[in-house]
Amino acid sequence: MLGEKVGTMSGPTSLKALPATNGNPTFETSAIGLTGTLAGADVQSHATYSAELRPNGTLLGECPNAGIVMAADGLATFRATGIGRFTEDGGADFKGVVYFETSAPSLASIDGIAVVYDWVVDGAGNATWDLWEWK
């Protein structure tokens, strides 16, 4: 069950094609300098994830411990997985789960819990990341 919303971040992304995986196109997205709030703290986030276009038209995305969130009193790292689809405007919409690890006091409430997310990138590459605690 979804719990309380724990954060929202937004900012620019860039896309790069990677070598295909078993004949499936693979993309790498960098989200550098997202800003917003997480666990009530003002944060900035940087991450790189890859997504493989599967034969059924869905995207399987993974950020394998390649994400960082910075708060005034420390930082958190994260890993995430999700399933997405391309949108009509050329963007993508992913739903998934992210796990944060932190020693920052301001981010302690998200340390070691499952957080579900909605990651939406519009056709111009602007992303919004909404996060909720999974209870």
C-alpha positions in Angstrom: 0.0 0.0 0.0 1.2 3.5 -0.8 2.2 5.6 2.2 3.0 9.3 2.4 4.7 11.1 -0.4 8.3 11.5 0.5 9.6 13.6 -2.3 9.6 15.2 -5.7 12.5 16.2 -7.8 12.8 17.6 -11.3 15.3 18.7 -13.9 17.0 17.9 -17.2 18.0 14.6 -18.6 20.1 13.5 -21.6 19.8 10.3 -23.6 22.4 8.1 -25.3 22.0 4.9 -27.3 24.0 1.9 -26.0 24.9 -1.3 -27.7 21.8 -3.5 -28.1 21.2 -6.3 -25.6 20.2 -9.6 -27.3 19.0 -7.5 -30.2 16.9 -5.2 -28.0 17.7 -1.4 -28.2 19.3 -0.1 -25.0 19.3 3.5 -23.8 21.3 5.3 -21.1 19.8 8.3 -19.4 21.7 10.8 -17.3 19.8 13.0 -14.8 22.3 15.6 -13.6 21.2 18.3 -11.2 17.7 17.4 -10.4 16.4 19.5 -7.5 13.5 19.2 -5.1 12.8 17.7 -1.7 13.2 14.3 -0.2 12.1 13.4 3.3 11.5 17.0 3.9 15.0 18.1 3.0 16.0 20.3 0.0 18.2 18.0 -2.2 20.0 17.8 -5.5 20.3 14.4 -7.3 22.6 13.0 -10.0 22.0 9.6 -11.5 22.6 7.4 -14.6 20.3 4.6 -15.6 19.8 2.2 -18.5 16.7 1.0 -20.1 16.2 -1.9 -22.5 13.3 -1.9 -25.0 11.7 -5.3 -24.6 9.9 -7.1 -27.5 6.5 -6.3 -25.9 7.2 -2.6 -26.2 7.9 -1.9 -22.5 11.2 -0.6 -21.1 13.0 -2.4 -18.3 15.0 0.3 -16.5 17.7 -0.1 -13.9 19.9 2.3 -11.9 22.3 -0.1 -10.2 23.6 1.9 -7.3 24.5 4.7 -9.7 22.5 7.5 -8.1 23.3 10.0 -5.4 21.1 12.5 -3.5 22.8 15.4 -1.7 21.3 17.2 1.3 22.9 20.0 3.4 23.9 17.5 6.1 25.1 14.6 3.9 24.2 12.3 1.0 22.4 9.2 0.1 23.1 6.6 -2.6 20.3 4.7 -4.3 19.5 1.8 -6.6 16.2 1.6 -8.6 14.4 -0.6 -11.0 11.3 0.1 -13.0 9.1 -0.7 -16.0 8.3 2.1 -18.5 6.7 3.0 -21.7 7.4 5.6 -24.3 4.9 8.4 -24.4 3.3 10.0 -27.4 5.5 13.1 -27.1 8.7 11.1 -27.3 9.3 10.9 -23.6 9.0 8.0 -21.2 7.0 7.1 -18.1 8.4 4.6 -15.6 7.0 3.1 -12.4 9.2 1.3 -10.0 11.0 0.9 -6.7 14.0 2.7 -5.3 16.1 1.9 -2.2 18.1 4.6 -0.5 21.1 4.2 1.8 22.2 7.2 3.9 23.9 8.5 7.0 22.5 12.0 6.6 20.2 12.8 9.6 17.7 14.7 7.3 17.3 11.6 5.1 17.2 9.0 7.9 13.4 8.3 7.4 14.0 6.9 3.9 17.1 4.8 4.8 16.5 1.1 4.1 12.8 1.3 3.2 11.1 0.5 -0.1 10.1 3.7 -1.9 7.9 3.5 -5.0 8.2 6.1 -7.7 6.8 7.6 -10.9 9.5 8.9 -13.2 8.2 11.0 -16.1 10.4 12.4 -18.8 8.8 14.6 -21.4 9.8 14.8 -25.1 12.2 17.7 -24.4 14.1 15.6 -21.8 12.6 17.3 -18.7 12.0 14.8 -15.8 9.9 14.7 -12.7 10.5 12.1 -10.1 7.7 11.6 -7.5 8.3 9.3 -4.6 6.1 7.6 -2.0 6.9 5.3 1.0 5.7 1.7 0.3 4.1 0.4 3.5 
